[in-house]
């Protein structure tokens, strides 16, 4: 489930991207949706749904983030 959402504009081409915080019973994960991925999946994102996210896990300055490249909805 989404806990926090921040939309930004890419500096290079002024395209939208998002930073989302997801939370489930195991913990919290900070994610980045770069413009191409954001455009592909933004129509699917809803605060009250569970998702299966795929991408690259990265550590920057001690913070762990997931750069998302795929989103799947989970039927409950």
Secondary structure, 3 states (H helix, E strand, C coil): CEEEEEEEECCCCCCEEEEEEEEECCEEEEEEECHHHHHHHCCCCCCCCCEEEEEEEEEECCEEEEEEEEEEECCC
